[in-house]
Amino acid sequence: MITFMKPLESNYSADDATAAFPEGAAGFVTSGDPDIDGWSLQLDLGSGGYSGVFGYDDREYGSVVNSTEFFGGVRMWLGGGSKAGYLMAVGRYSKGLEATRQDSEDYWGYGIGGGALTQMTDNIFLDGRMMYEGLIGDIELGADDIDLHGLVISLGIVVGQ
């Protein structure tokens, strides 16, 4: 299966980030609570009760900070039929935060959560998902350490069986 996802809502926190970005870095860190936007492409491999998931995220945190992330993990299916629920756990790797005045080092993180597929046609599904995401350690950006974490609710289109 191939999935295209779009974040709809988030409650991310960027702890200790207000010092890392100048005043007026609209939307990201002046509030310490950046909105997440972007898109994700995911490939599922496997059959039965488990599948491997691998993907790419193009993330925007607020209006001035971007990140390219790669992820891999496992999805455990909870049921069958047209509304198959699942639990999911992934490891995440990013080449770093890209900000207007400075970039960070690369970083590792994780995501855990679940969702459900709703069948639209024989091979097209709607995927609703809620994931808690966090970092393994902090992100070093200049002289500051940033800890990004929070819930992300996404909606996607799945093609395949």
Steps between C-alpha positions, in 0.01 A plus 500: 500500500610856432370778725503878453439675837440860601512627862169661597559597862780488753575599857877501459722672755842644430645515852795738546458624144414864559864590554616318187310719254483876474189690605267516203584151370130494425309198606773267622670560815385829632205314649686174569204320340557465124232382258606208281436494127648310208438157353607138533543209261493148648550148362359193680661160444365178645189297545304345781484670837816712461659714232820699475459873435760722337459860402602858440368813677537857379420701814442867565501620862329837496601723212880514524627153594504193271615141540546200273438176688520129418322236707469124531307274732219251539121512474288241684151449356219468755216384276379440149218622285446851372615673822826334600653655810872489565775586747826638367851568629777667297851628537568837336820656364540858379779676322433791737283804545543759225446851635541841341825591677641163610455126459515228761686172506315184400284332763311179586147461630207263533126484443234280657127500438221352298232555245241341276447439131161552337451338160386743231534273189657159437854642521466845658470563875477802728753486785443696823790494745609644835868470598700622798843609377810580700875526479778282630699778666475866407574679174806724521439825317774752557550536874151367581351153543143450373264217594219452245215269605123467477196347331441519128166415337527417130271401216617305198408317183619138462535323167540122500374198691 
